[in-house]
């Protein structure tokens, strides 16, 4: 487990605001809890199996060099983390914060030799983002009939966009003439957005398995068109999904369902 050992004052105060805290104290120059504090931690773990840990902050007294104290507080955080790992829920962007002697806020040295667990109780988990000051971005609705350029503009990283009117000759990766309009639309989008990187994803229909890897070949054919027309190769990845991600169950009930399954999508990998 890699920890993010950093201290940013503004972020730290935001993290600690309006949350629960559990404080555990260490003996002088020790990074493992004594029996009394270890029992206290185990009791906390038992009582907080349904809580969620947001961060652990370690600090020391001011005795010793700054470098030594930074290392000591890191070890204290690591010790606490190893005790709770797998026993209490931990936020995915968990932070371990080593304050060293910068966390010495008390005139009593013993009170500065500590680690603090910042956490939310189960009853507050539905307010997690609110407590942390995280604003949820409203979901962006991309109109199905919008031009491709507008769809890409509205899309976030990870969004998938179906390229309409991309058709191939049966059982081949050769595009049909009616595909040209969409191909050039995609080319213009790539030319006008030099930071845009995409993955072209192929899907086929109607059979139980992509025996010839046709979905990949079709995705590669579209990439060839872009690269031939000057788009840097590193900006375009390809992937074939065969029939593994159908919109409608296979075998399809109607030609319209088959057409929907037989599609090419782009996924936004990065954009400005």
N, C-alpha and C positions, 0 to 999 in steps of 0.2 A: 504494500500500500504506500503510495507516494503522497506525502503531505504538502500542502501549500504553506510554507513557513513565511508568512509576511504579516506586516502590520501597517494598515492604512487607517489613520485615526477616524476619518469620516465613516468609512465602511464599518469599522468595529463598533462605533456607537450605534449605528443603524442596526447591526446584528443583535446587539444586546438589549435594545429598547423593547419594552413591553413583552418580555419573555421570562420564562422560568429559569432559575439558576440553581445549580448544586455545586457547592464549594468543597474541595478536599485539600487538606494541608499536608505538607511534607516536612520531615525532619531536616535539620541543617545539612546541606550538601548531599541529600538523598533524592533519588528520582523514583523510588518505589515507596508505596504507602506503608506506614507501620500497621500493626495488627488492628488498632482501633479504627484508623481511617479506612483500611481495607474492608473491614466489616461494615462500615458506614456506606462504602461504595456498593458492596454486594446487596445491602438492603435497598439502596436506591435503584439498582438494576431490577430487583424483584418487583418493586412498586411501579416501575416505569416501562414495563415490557411493551406497552401500547403507545408510549410517547415517541417523539421524533427529535433526534439530536441535530442541532444546527451547526454548532461549532464547539471547540474546546480551546480554552485560552490558558496558557501556562505563564507563570512569572516566578521571580526569585527575589531575595533581598538584595541589598547593594554591596554585600561582602564579596570580594573577588573581582576579577576583571570582567569587562563587558562581554568579551568573547566566551569566557567560561560560563557566565550566567545565561547567555543566549542558548548555548548548548544544553545546559542543565534544564532550562525551561522546556526546550524541545523534547528532551527525554521524559520529562514529567507528562507532557501531553501524550507522547507515544505510549507511556505506561497506562494511562487512563484509557486511551483508545483500545489498546489490546485487551483490556479487561471487559470492555463493553461490546466489542466487535461480535456480531452475530447474535447478540442478546437483546439489543434495543435498536429500533429503526434509526437509520442515519440518512440525513438528506443527501441526495446525489452530489450536490455541489458543496458538500461538507468542507469546512475550513478548520485547520488547526493553526492557531495563532500563537507564536512565541514572542512574548513581550520582554523576557529577560528581566533585567532590573528596571526597565521602563514601566513595569507593572507594579513597582513598589510604591504604593499610595498610602501606606500606613506607617506611623512612627514605630509600630511594633513589628520587628523583623519577622517574627514567626507568622504573622498574618499575611506577609508578602510571599511566603513560600507555599504557593498554592497552584491548583488547576481548577478552572471553572467550566462546568458543562452548561452550555446554553441550549435550552430545549423547549419544545412545545408539548403541552399535555394533549391527550387524545381529543378532549372536548374542544380544543382550539385549532385542530388541524384543518378544519374547513375554512379557517381565516388565515391560513399560513402565508399566502402571498400578501395579504393586507398587513399582517404583522411585520413582515419583512420589507414592506414598502415596495413590493414588486407590482408594477402595473401590467395587467394583462392586456395585450394588444387585441383590439377587436378583430374578429375573423374577417378576412377580406373575401368578398364574393366576386368571383371572376365570371362575368357573363359568358354563356356558352357561345353566343353569336358575336362576341367581340373580335376584332382583328387580332392576329397573332401577336403583333407588336404590343398591343394593349394588354393582352394576357400576360406576356412576359414582364411588362412593366409592373403589373399588379402582383405578380407571383412572388412568393418568398422562396428562400432556399429550401429545397425538398419538395416543392410543388411539382406535380406532373401535369403536363398539358398534352392533350391528344392532338396530333396533326391531322386535320380533316382533309379528306379527298386525296389521301395518299393511297394509291392502288398499284398492285403488281400483277404482271401476267401470271396466270395460274401455275402454281408449283415452281415459280422462279423468283429471283430477287430483282428482276428488271422492272423498273417503274413504268407505268402506262403514261401516255401523253397528258392525261388530265391531272396528273400529279405535279406538273411543272409549276403551276401557280403557287401551290403551297411550298414547294421546294425553294422557289425564289423568295417567297415571304420569309422563310426561315433564314435564307442567306442574308437578306437585308437586315434582319434582326441581329444576326451575328456580326455583321459589318458595322452596324450602328451602336453596338454595345460591346466594345473591345474587352471589357472585363468579364463578360458573360462566358461561363463554362457550362456545358450541358452533357447529359448522357442520353443518347438515343436508344430507346428500348423497343424491341420488336415483339409482337404477339401474333400468334396464328390461331386458327379456329378449326373446328369440325373433326379433328382426329384426337386420339387418346395420347399421342406423344409426338414430339417434334423430331422424328427419326433423322431427318436430313439437316437439322440445325438451321432451318430456313429462317426462323425469326432473327437469329443473329446475323445471317447473311443480308437480310433486308435492312437491318439497322446499319450494317457496315456500308451498304450501297448508298445510303443517304449521307453517311459521313464522307464517302468518296466524292460525292457531288460538292459538298461544302469545301473540302480540302482542295479539290481541283479548281475551285473558284476563289482560292486565296485565303481561306480560314485556316489558322494554325492548327496543326493536328492535335496538339496538347489540349486544346480547348474542347475537344469532342471525344467523349468516350462512347462505347457501344455495349449493348447487352441484349441477349435474346432470352425471353422468358417462355418461349414455346406456348404451351397451353396451360401453364401453371397459375396464371392470374386472369381467368376469364371473367368478363362482366356478367355473362349469363352462363348457366350450367351447360356442359357439353354432354351429349349432343344437343345443339341448339334447336329450339322449337320452330324458329322461323328464319328466313334469309336475313331479316333485319338484325336478329340476334347474332347470327354468324358474322355479319359485317361489323357489328360493334366489337365482337371479340377479336376480329382480324384487324388489328390497329397498330399504329406507330405512335409512341409518346416520347416527349422529351421531359427529362427531370432537370430542374435547375440545380446545378451543383454550387455555383457561386455567381455573384453579380455585384455590381457597384452599389 
